[in-house]
Amino acid sequence: MFFWGLHPNGKFDVATIRYAVDGDIITITKALESLLEAGVIEKETEDGVAYFHLTLNEVKRKSIIEWAGPGHSGR
């Protein structure tokens, strides 16, 4: 979630997320599925490519952005 708090307005494909967080595809896929189920992120498909972005729900967005802000380690 720290990644999403740092990039609240970004839209990323799996390869970009994997590169940014330096994780293996299985772990990244499971994390994305969990975050989707929890409503933390949303998924859009454009030209056959899935993109993920932080939810548009303002209450959830605000808490994630604040959590990732200055003074927090994100862990």
N, C-alpha and C positions, 0 to 999 in steps of 0.2 A: 504494500500500500504506500510505502514511502515514495516509490517511483511515481505513483499517480499524484501524490501530494506535491511533488516537485514539478510535475508537468501536467497541471490540471486542465489545460486547454489543448493538449496534444492529442493526436490520433495516430496510433502505431500498429504496425503489423507484428505478427509473432516473431519474425526474424529480427526486427529492430529491438523488440523488448528483450529477446534472448541475448542479443549483443550487449545491450545497455546494462542488464543485471548480471551478465556473465553466468547464465544458468543452462542446465541441460534441458532439452526439449520436453522430456517427460515431466520434470518438475514445473517448468513454465506452463505447460498445458494444464496440469492439475491446478496450479495457482489461479490461472485465468478462469477455469471452470468454477472454482470456489468463489472468486470475486464476482463473477457473473450471477451465480445463484444468490449471493448475498446482496445483489443490487448495487455493489460498489462501482462496478464498471459496466459499460454497455458495449455492444458489438454491432458494427455496421459492415455490410459487404458492398464493395464497389469494384466493378469489373472482375468479379470472381475472387477478390482478395478480401479477407476478413481484417477489419481494423477495430481496435479497441480504444475506448476513451473513458475518462472518469465520468461517472453518472451526472446527469443534469439535475438530479434531486439536490436542491440547495442545502438542505439540512446535512445530508451525507457529505456533499462536496466540502462544505465549510469545516466540518470536523476533521476530514482527511487533510485538507490544506493547512489547517492550524496545527495538526499533529506533526506534519512534515516541516513546519516553519522553523525559524531561528530558535535556537535553544533546545531543540529536540534532536535526539540522535536517530530517530526513526526505528529504533529497536526496542 
